Amino acid sequence: MEIIRFVFWEAVKVLALALLAVVACKSVAALARPRAWIKGTLYASILALAILGAWFAGNDVAAEVYRWSANSNLARGDLKKAYLNSLRAISLRPNNLNYWHVLFRAKMHLQQLQSALEDELAITALSGGAPDEVDEYQFALCWYFLGKYDQTLAITLRLVHGNPAYAAPAVLQGMAYTAEKKYPQAEQTLLTVLQLFPTNQTAVEGLARAYYLDGKRRQALEVLDDTAKFPFPPPARDRFEALKGLYEQ
């Protein structure tokens, strides 16, 4: 659907450009006895404007093709091509936020975390000075994987306060507390998540791990046992059983 909409609007732009060029040429031709150099200049101006418009339209199409290719590369796991295609899209249209999003995803998959964070300024500027909560969560993830837990918590606390129903930042907040060995805060945070979202697998595993590292083996096993009450998929249940085996040792 997105492709059809894009092609439609690009076709409208091209047709409008062609129509304007034709109307302009007819208007010049209808001028009453203009000097030859004036008429020639007007025709040259119309041609230049038409060429410029076609060039811009062509770059729009090329940038979108690069973005589609980058998304396809990401879906296939071809990360280097995704990175290069997203860079090409940005080189043509640096003010398009969607192209920066694809580049950010490619960098995340390639573990170019510091480089991804360097794009925060561009993404923030293109978002009107206030990136949305998904972008901010991605920034928090980068800080977490870089081991910068204070920065992670600064973002996740703000996100959780702004939208308590957004589970991902709260789970990441609990993981950051665990990494800082602030186990009571981690346990409380992840318990709150599971009260709202009892089938959040990452929260289950995070809470069990926080309890285990806090020396509360029995509570860790109880968290995993309680998952039998909820409809988790088989891979998740296999994971829980493996963790129980580990924590029972």
Secondary structure, DSSP 8 states (H G I E B T S, - for coil): -HHHHHHHHHHHHHHHHHHHHHHHHHHHHTSSS--HHHHHHHHHHHHHHHHHHHHHHHHHHHHHHHHHHHHHHHHHT-HHHHHHHHHHHHHH-TT-HHHHHHHHHHHHHTT-HHHHHHTHHHHHHHTTTS--HHHHHHHHHHHHHTT-HHHHHHHHHHHHHH-TT-HHHHHHHHHHHHHTT-HHHHHHHHHHHHHH-TT-HHHHHHHHHHHHHTT-HHHHHHHHHGGGGS---HHHHHHHHHHHHHHT-
